[in-house]
Amino acid sequence: MNHQNHLDLLRDGIPQAGGVWADLGSGTGAFTLALAELIGPTGEIYSVDKDRGSLQEQAKIMQARFPENTVHYLKGDFTEALELPPLDGVVMANSLHFVADRHKQTVLQQIKGYLKPEGRILIVEYNTDSGNTWVPHPFSYPKWEKMAKQIGFERTRLLAIYPSRFLREIYAAASW
């Protein structure tokens, strides 16, 4: 996937420029860059990952491509409590599939607690319920709809589907 694909996956889930967003499990920042472009320099991003090296690489790329954007790089594990301001939105792209199914509900409740009342979560995930060594706990869009409803999101919408070399396809969904 390339930057345009990342933009296309997130675009319909971001209603306007600006706001305070977090990218949880951001890695080297492929989706953080897309988020930066979509919310623009009036927005603010908290990029969270366990790997300091990935965050440092991400910061260099972000500075080169979007120097006007405000990004806070936090070394941390999104499955544990984080110090974040109230958020307009959260992006979780290919990160929640590393959380075992039995823990997803607890983690998602915690993440939902970071959101403002009108806040939303954007999920990018492989559209399957069967994992492998590299993607241990993926969840299909129908399964996401059920999980989102169980943790109290009132609406969920499928944003986009893209073919993938791995596990057939990837989808993006928004819940708020």
N, C-alpha and C positions, 0 to 999 in steps of 0.2 A: 504494500500500500504506500501511497505517496501523500504529500501534504494536501493536495486537492481532495483526495479520498477522505482524509481526516476531517477537513472542513465540511465536506458533504454529509458525513455521518453526524456531526454536531449541529450544523447550521439551523435546522428546524426546531431544535430544542432550546435555542438561545433567542429570546424574544426581542432583545434590543442590546445596543452597546452599553457598556458600563456595568456596574454592579461589583459585588465581591464574590469571587468564586474560588473553589479549591479543586485541584486535580490530585486525587488520592491514589497513590501507587503510580506516580507519574513517570518513573524510569528516566530515560534520557530526554523525554519531553515531546514526543511526536504529537500527542494530543494537547499538551500545554501550549505548544506553538499555535495550533489551530484555535484553541480557546483565546489566546492572546490576540490573534487576528480578528476573531469574531466579536470580542467585547471591546477591543480597541484600547487606546491609551487612557480613557476615562475610567476603565475598570481596574480591578486589583485581583491578583491571583496568589493563592497560597499553594505552592507546589510541594507535595509531601511524598517522600520516598525513604526507604530504609538505607539506600546506598548513596553515601556521600559523593562518591565518584560520579555516579549518574547525574546527581544534582549539579555538580560542578560543570560537567559537560553540557548539561542543559542550559546553565546560566551563560556560558560562552556563546552558544548558538542564539539564545534569546537576545542577548545584548547586540549581536550582529544583525539580527533580523528585525527585532522590535524594541529598539533602545528606549522608546518613549513609554513603554508599558511598565507598570509596577508589578514586580513578582517577588514574593517572599519564598525563599527556599528553606524548607523545614525537613531535617533528617528525623524521621519518625516512622512508626508503624501504625497504619490507619486502623488496625484491629485493637489498638490501645487508645486511651484518652489522649486527645490532642488539644492544645490551646489555640483555638481559632475564634475569630470574631463571628457574629451572626452572618451566615452566608446566603446569598441569593441563589447559589447553585453549587452543585458538586458534580464533577466528572469522574467516573470510574471506568476507565477504558482498559480492558484486559487485565484487571487487577483483582476483582472480586472472585475470579475463578481459582485463586490461590487459597481461599478460605474454605475450609471443610463445610459441607452442607449443614451439619449440626450446629455450627457457629454463625452461619450467615445472618440469621434473624437477630441475634444479639449485636453483631457488628453493624447491621443496617439500622437498628434502633438507635444506636449511638450516633451514627452518621446523620440520621434524620434529626436528631437533637441539635445538630450544628446549624440546621437550616432555619431561616426566617419563616414565619407562617406561610408565606406565599412562595417559598423556595422550592427548588426542583432538583432532582438527581437525574443525570444523564448516564446511562449504562451503555457500554460498548462491549459486546460479548459474542463468543462463538454460539451459534444457534443449534446447540445440541445438549443433551443431558448426559452424554457419555464422554469421559475425559481420557487423558493419556498421561504419560510422564511429564510432559511440558505444560499441559493444560489440565490440571488434576480434577477440578470441580466446576466445569462450565454449566450453564443453564440456558435452556431454550427460551425464546420469547414467551410462549405460553406459561412456562414455569415462572419467569420474571413477573408476569402479570399477577399471578397468585401470590408470590412473595411480597410484591409491592402493596397489594391489598391487605395482606396480613399485618404488615407493619404500619398501616394507617395512611398510605397515600391514597388520595381520592380518585385520581385520574392517572392513567398510563396510556401512552401512545407510542406506537411503532414509528420511528423516524425514517429509517433507511435500512436496506439490506445490501450487502456486497458479497460477491463470491470471495472465497478464501482458499489458498493452497492447503491450508490446514483446517481440518474439520468442516469442510464444505462451504460454510458461509458465516459472515459476521453480521450482527444487527446492531442498531442503535435504538434506544428507547428513552423516553422521558417520563418521569413520574413526578407528580406534585400534589 
